[in-house]
Amino acid sequence: MFKFLVNKIVGSQSERILKGFKPLVDKINGFEETIASLSDDQLRAKADEFKKRIKARSGEFEKDLQDLEQQLKEVAIAQEKQKLKIKIKDINNKILEDVLPEAFAVVREAAKRTIGLRHYDVQLLGGITLHYGMIAEMSNGEGKTLVATLAAYLNALTGEGVHVVTVNDYLARRDRYWMGPVYEFLGLSVGAIQHDMDDRQRQIAYNCDIAYGTNNEFGFDYLRDNMKFRKADMAQRGFHYAIVD
């Protein structure tokens, strides 16, 4: 019913990867009772706590990241660039590992309180898989949109923005309003990019913690931004983390 394709690898290796994520699922479940006992204000305040922990953790890797970013600017060979990008991604994952279990538990509780849905263990696995940049293949009705809230919230805590890519404007708008209450309850802002927006409206949407939109809108906004002379006129603010739904 629920299958994963991890980095285009199928079979036993995929199963081993998922088995390796099981302790994380257990940790998330271990937080459920404690998180459920929190008031709405206490649950909302968790975002500030997580951000402080992430900032402290980031300081431990600041020098390493700066060195890798500098190397990335200097290297011209595509394969070498890709290796450096993977190293940067691995460090960013390490920075978030400390808060992942509790953050996922917070999102699950927020979803229960706002939209009446609870993430099941298999959906927690999906969220972990997405966070680590792998491919999670799910059938219709298995809660793909709900799964995305876990990884989107966690990565939005860095303050660098998250893009959730959908196939059309309707789904971008629908998912923003469907899942928006979860994020907003937790103190995050949510936007949806639509084809008829002007530049200012696009800037507002892109400056949200989480922005829903289509691959066409994200792609053409990138091209249009590269034709502008002033940074202040650009719609997008950079690229940090994306989920393709």
C-alpha positions in Angstrom: 0.0 0.0 0.0 2.7 2.5 1.0 6.0 2.3 -0.9 9.1 4.3 -0.9 11.6 4.9 -3.6 14.7 6.2 -1.9 17.1 8.0 -4.2 15.9 5.7 -7.0 16.9 2.6 -5.0 14.4 -0.1 -4.5 14.3 -3.3 -2.5 16.3 -4.3 0.4 18.4 -1.1 0.6 15.3 1.0 0.8 13.9 -1.3 3.5 17.1 -0.9 5.5 16.9 2.9 5.2 13.3 2.9 6.5 14.3 0.5 9.3 17.0 3.0 10.3 14.3 5.7 10.6 12.2 3.5 13.0 14.1 4.8 16.2 13.2 8.4 15.1 9.5 7.4 14.8 9.7 5.9 18.3 11.2 9.1 19.7 8.4 11.2 18.0 5.8 8.9 19.6 7.6 9.2 22.9 6.9 13.0 22.9 3.2 12.6 22.1 1.8 12.5 25.6 3.9 15.4 26.9 3.1 17.5 23.9 -0.6 16.8 24.1 -0.6 18.1 27.7 0.6 21.6 26.6 -1.7 24.5 26.2 -2.2 26.2 22.8 0.2 29.0 23.9 2.8 26.6 25.1 2.6 24.6 21.9 2.9 27.8 19.8 5.9 28.8 21.9 7.8 25.7 20.9 8.7 27.3 17.6 10.8 30.0 19.3 12.4 27.3 21.5 13.3 25.2 18.4 14.7 28.3 16.6 17.0 29.0 19.5 18.2 25.4 19.6 18.8 25.4 15.8 20.7 28.7 16.0 23.0 27.3 18.8 23.5 24.1 16.8 24.3 26.1 13.6 27.1 27.9 15.5 28.9 24.6 15.9 29.0 24.1 12.1 29.4 27.8 11.0 33.0 27.5 10.0 32.5 24.3 8.1 29.5 25.7 6.2 31.4 28.9 5.3 34.3 26.9 3.9 32.1 24.7 1.8 30.1 27.7 0.5 33.4 29.3 -0.5 34.6 26.2 -2.3 31.2 26.0 -4.1 31.8 29.5 -5.5 35.3 28.6 -6.7 34.7 25.1 -8.2 33.7 24.9 -11.9 33.3 21.2 -12.4 29.7 20.1 -12.0 30.5 16.8 -10.3 32.6 18.6 -7.7 29.9 21.1 -7.1 27.4 18.3 -6.5 29.7 16.7 -4.0 30.0 20.0 -2.1 26.2 20.5 -2.2 25.7 17.0 -0.6 28.2 17.9 2.1 26.3 21.1 2.8 23.0 19.3 2.9 24.3 16.7 5.3 25.5 19.4 7.7 22.1 21.2 7.5 20.4 17.9 8.3 22.7 17.4 11.3 21.7 20.9 12.5 18.0 19.9 12.5 18.4 16.4 13.8 18.3 17.5 17.4 14.8 19.1 17.2 13.3 16.7 14.6 11.5 14.3 16.9 9.9 16.9 19.1 9.1 19.2 16.2 7.3 16.4 14.4 5.4 15.7 17.6 4.4 19.3 17.8 3.1 19.4 14.2 1.1 16.2 14.8 -0.6 17.8 17.9 -1.2 21.0 16.0 -2.9 19.1 13.2 -5.1 17.3 15.6 -6.2 20.6 17.2 -6.7 22.6 14.0 -7.8 20.3 11.2 -8.7 17.1 13.2 -6.1 14.9 11.6 -3.4 12.9 13.3 -0.2 11.7 11.6 0.2 7.9 11.7 3.5 6.2 12.0 3.8 5.6 8.3 3.2 9.3 7.7 5.9 10.1 10.2 8.2 7.9 8.1 7.2 9.8 5.0 8.0 13.1 6.7 11.4 11.9 7.8 12.1 10.6 4.3 11.2 14.0 2.8 13.3 15.9 5.3 16.4 13.9 4.2 15.8 14.7 0.6 14.6 11.3 -0.5 11.6 10.3 -2.6 8.5 9.1 -0.8 6.0 7.4 -3.2 2.5 7.3 -1.8 -0.8 6.3 -3.2 -3.9 8.5 -3.5 -5.6 8.9 -0.1 -2.5 8.1 2.0 -2.1 11.7 3.2 0.7 13.2 1.0 -0.3 16.7 1.8 -0.5 16.0 5.5 2.9 14.3 5.4 4.5 17.4 3.9 3.6 19.5 6.9 6.1 17.7 9.0 9.2 18.4 6.9 7.9 21.8 5.9 7.6 23.0 9.5 10.9 21.6 10.5 12.8 23.2 7.7 10.9 26.5 8.0 12.3 26.9 11.5 15.6 28.0 10.0 13.9 31.2 8.8 15.1 30.7 5.2 11.8 29.7 3.7 10.3 26.5 2.3 8.7 26.0 -1.1 6.0 23.3 -1.6 5.6 22.6 -5.3 2.2 21.5 -6.7 1.0 20.8 -10.2 -1.6 23.7 -10.6 -2.8 26.9 -9.1 -5.9 25.3 -7.7 -3.9 22.7 -5.6 -1.5 25.4 -4.4 -4.4 27.5 -3.2 -6.3 24.5 -1.8 -3.3 23.1 0.1 -2.3 26.5 1.5 -5.8 26.9 3.0 -6.2 23.3 4.0 -2.8 23.0 5.8 -2.4 26.7 6.6 -4.2 26.5 9.9 -1.6 24.0 11.2 1.4 26.3 10.3 -0.4 29.5 11.5 -1.4 27.8 14.8 2.3 27.2 15.3 3.3 30.8 14.5 4.5 30.4 10.9 3.2 32.4 7.9 1.9 30.7 4.7 1.4 31.9 1.2 0.3 30.6 -2.2 1.8 31.9 -5.5 -0.9 32.4 -8.2 -0.5 33.1 -11.9 -2.3 36.4 -11.8 -0.3 38.0 -8.9 1.7 41.2 -9.5 5.3 41.5 -8.3 4.4 42.9 -4.9 1.9 40.2 -4.2 4.5 37.6 -5.2 7.1 39.2 -2.8 4.7 38.9 0.1 3.9 35.3 -0.7 7.6 34.3 -1.1 8.5 36.1 2.1 6.2 33.7 4.0 7.8 30.9 6.0 6.1 28.4 3.7 5.1 29.2 0.1 2.9 26.9 -2.1 3.0 27.2 -5.8 3.5 25.4 -9.1 6.8 24.5 -10.8 5.9 26.9 -13.6 5.4 29.9 -11.2 8.6 29.1 -9.3 10.6 28.6 -12.5 9.4 31.7 -14.3 9.7 33.9 -11.3 13.3 32.8 -11.1 13.9 33.8 -14.7 12.1 37.1 -14.3 14.1 37.9 -11.2 17.3 37.3 -13.1 16.2 40.1 -15.6 15.7 42.7 -12.9 18.3 45.3 -12.0 17.5 45.8 -8.3 17.4 43.2 -5.6 14.5 45.1 -4.1 12.4 44.4 -7.2 12.9 40.6 -7.1 10.0 38.4 -6.0 12.0 35.4 -4.6 14.3 35.6 -1.6 16.5 32.6 -2.3 16.3 28.8 -2.2 16.7 26.7 0.9 14.3 23.7 1.0 11.5 22.4 -1.3 9.0 19.6 -1.3 7.6 18.5 -4.6 4.1 17.2 -3.9 
